[in-house]
């Protein structure tokens, strides 16, 4: 992968936010990833943006930020204004499958939380 990208995107904290994030990923990465890799990255970003919208800041006015960096590998981070949560992967009838998908599809992932911001990120080697 020879292309280098570093960009920040403001994602609306609305139901169409995950679709907006998937379009951004497709626009930025379709020329450098295989179709299967692109689908995996779009799925991971969609799950993290959904979590940021659902568990993020107070109300619809707080956007979610997508930080995309491509430089030999892909690093995507989603930042929201929420206080964070325990770093665990939950699976039950109410949901919780998003972080499990990120864990399985990425090479590395993690989160950084403060009282006013949460960042969940993943990295994936491609190419």
Secondary structure, DSSP 8 states (H G I E B T S, - for coil): ---EEEEEEEE-SSTTHHHHHHHHHHHHHTTTS-HHHHHHHHHHHHHHHHHHHHHSSSSTTS-EEEEEEEESEEEEEEEESS----S----BTTB--HHHHHHHHSSEEEEEEETTEEEEEEEEE--
